[in-house]
C-alpha cells in the first residue's frame, strides 16, 4: 500500500472526527475519495429490524442514475436495491450497474470492470448490530483492495460524525419521551409494523414515523432499535 495514500486517509479520518458541522466532514470525504474516481455519496442510518432498512439519510449527492438530475433520499432508496445487501455481510463490498432493455440491473461484484457506474458500499456496525452505511460511486473508480480498506475507514468515520452532529442528544429534560412517543415505541418494540400501529392508534403512517424519529432524537440515538434499548433501560416502556 502506498504509504502516502494511507497517511492521507488517516489525516482525513482525523479531520472528520474534528468536524463541527456535517459540511466539513463531507468536504473531507470528497477530497479523499475524488482522486479515486468517486463523486457520488450516500450516507444513512439503517436497521435490520425494519423492512425498509434505511432509517434516515444524512447525505445524498451526485448523479447516481446517469440522468444528470439531483437525487433525493426517497429516489435513491427506491431505485438502488443493492442497499439491502448490507443485511447479508459485515464487509465493504463493490457493486456495479448495467443498463438492459428491461431496465437497470445492479449486482454485487468482487471488483467492478467496464463502464459504470460502479460503487463501494460500507456497512457500519456497533454494539447493537447494523447501524448504518455509506455508499460511494463513480463512473470509473479505483477498486483495488487498498482503496477499499481506506475508503471503508473514511466512510465509517463519516457515519460516526454524522450521527454525532445530527443525532446529538439535547438536555436531560428533552430526553424525556412524550406519551405518544412512548406508546409508538412500545408497539414497535412488541414487533408491530408501522402500518398496524397507525391503524391501532388512528394515526397516519407518516405520523407514526415522525413519532419514532422524535423519540430517536430525544434519546440521542441513531436507530429505532437503539431507542427501544435506551427507553427500556430508562423504564419508559414498562406497563
N, C-alpha and C positions, 0 to 999 in steps of 0.2 A: 504494500500500500504506500502511495506517495505520502511522505511524512508531512509535506506542506499542506496537502488536502486534509489530512487528519487533524492537523493543528487548526486549520480554518474551521473545521466542524466543531472542535472544542470551543473556539472563540465564539462561534455562532450560538452554541448552547448557552454559554455564559451570558451573552448579550440578551438572549431570550429570557433567561432567568432574572435578569436585572430590569426587564421591561416594566414600565409603569402604565403602559397603555397597549392595547392589542395591536395598534398600528405599528408600534416599534417591533413587536415580535414578528408581525407579517413581513416587514421590510427586511428583517434579518433572514427569514426563510427565503424570500425572493432572491436576495443577494447570494446566498449559498447555493440554492438549487438551480438558479438560472444558467450558469455555465455548463450544467449537465443536461440542458435541454428542457427542464421542467418550468412551465409557465402557467400552469393551471393548478388551483389548490382548493381543497375542501377539507374543513376541519369540523368535527362534530362529536358530541357525546352520544353514547349508544348503550343499549341494554339488551341482553339475550333473553330477557323476560317479556319482551314486547314483540308483537307481530311485526310492527313497523321497523324495529331495530334502531333506527335513528331517532334520538330524542330531541336534540337541539343542534342546529348548525351554527357554529360560531363564525365561520368564514367560508365564503364560496367566491371564486374568482377565475376568470379565464374563459376562453372559447372551447368549452368542453365537448360540444357536439358538432363542431366544424361548420356552423352556420353563421359565424360572426356575431351572434347575439349573446348578450349577457345572460347568465344562468342564475335563476333564483334557487332558493333551497328546495322548494317543492318540485321544481322541474328536475333538478339533479337527482333527487331520491327516486322519482318516478321513472326516469329514463336510464338509470345506471344500476341494473340488477346485480352486478358483481359485488356490490356493497355487502350483500348477505353472506359472502364467503368469509367475512370476519368471524362468523359464528362457528366456522369449521377449522380454524387454525389459530395458532398463537404467534405465528411468524409473519413478517412483512412479505408480501407477495406481489409479483408483477401481473398485470392484465393487459389485454390488447383488444381493440375493437376493429372489426372488419365490416365493410358495407356489402350487403347482399340484396338481391332483388326483392326478397321478402322482409327486408328490414335489417337493422344493425345487429351484429352478433358480438357479444362480449365473452371473452374467455380468459380464464386464469392460466398463465403460462410460466414456464421456468424462466425464459428470457424472451422478451418481445423482439421480433425482427420485421423488416419491411416497413411499409408506410403505416403511419399511426392513425389515430392517436393511441399511445401506449401510456401506461402509468404504473405507479407503485402505491399500494395500499398498506398502511401501517396500523395494525390494531394495537390499542393501548390497554393494558390490564393493570388492575390494582387489587387490593385486598378482597374486594367483592366480586372479582372476575372482570369481564369485559366492561370498560368504562367509556371507550370512545375510539376514534380512529382518525387518521389523516390520509387523504389521497392526493398524490401529486401526479400531474400528467403533462404530456407534451407530444409534439409531432415526431421528433427524432430525439430519443432520450438515451442517456448512458445507463445501461442496465447491468453494469459489472457488479460482482459481489461486493467489492469495496464500497462502491457508491451506495448500494442497497443498505449496507450496515450503517454508513454515516448518515444517510437520509433518514433512516429509522430513528437514529438517536436525536436528530434535529426535530423530526416530527413529534416524537414523544415529549420533548421539551416544549414544543409549541402547544401541544394539547394541555399540558400541565399549566402553562402560562395563561391560556385562555380560560381554563376552569378557575384559576386563582383570580383573574381580573374580572371575569364576567359572572361568576357564581359565588363571589365572596360573601360570607355571612355578614349580616349587619350587627346591630347592637343586640344585647341579650333580650331586650323587650321585643324586638322584631322577630326573634327566633320562635316566639310562641305561635302555634298554629291557630287559625280561626276554626270555629266549629265545623264549617263546611269543608275546609281543607282536611281536617281530621277525619271527617266522615268519608270523603272521597278516597283518602289514603288508606283507610281501614278496609274499604271494599276492594281496593286494588290489592292490598296485602292478602286478602282472602281468595285472590285468584279470579276476581270478576273482570270481564272485559269492559273497556270504556263505554261501549255502546250499551251494555247491560246496566252499568252504573247510571248512565244518563237516563235510561228508561225508568229505573227504580226511583231515582230522585227527582224525576220530572225536569231534567236539565238537558241542554244540548250537549253533544259530544265535545264541541269546542269549549263550552264552559267547563266541562269536566277536565279537559286538558289544561285549561287556564288555572284551575284549582291545583292540579298536580304541579304545574310549573311554579306557581306561587309557593307551594309547600317546599319544593326543592330550594327555591331562593331563600326562604325564611330559615331553613335548616342549614344552609351553606353547603349544599351538596350538588353534584352534577347529574345524578341519575335518580330515577324513582326508587330503584332498589335500595340505594343508599339512604334515601329519605325514609323509607319504611324501617330500615335498621335503626336509624337515629331516633325516629319517633317512637319505636318500640322500646328502645333503651330509656327514653325520657318518660315513658308511661303514657304517652299521648294516645296510644291505640288500645289501651285497656278498656274492657267493657265497663 
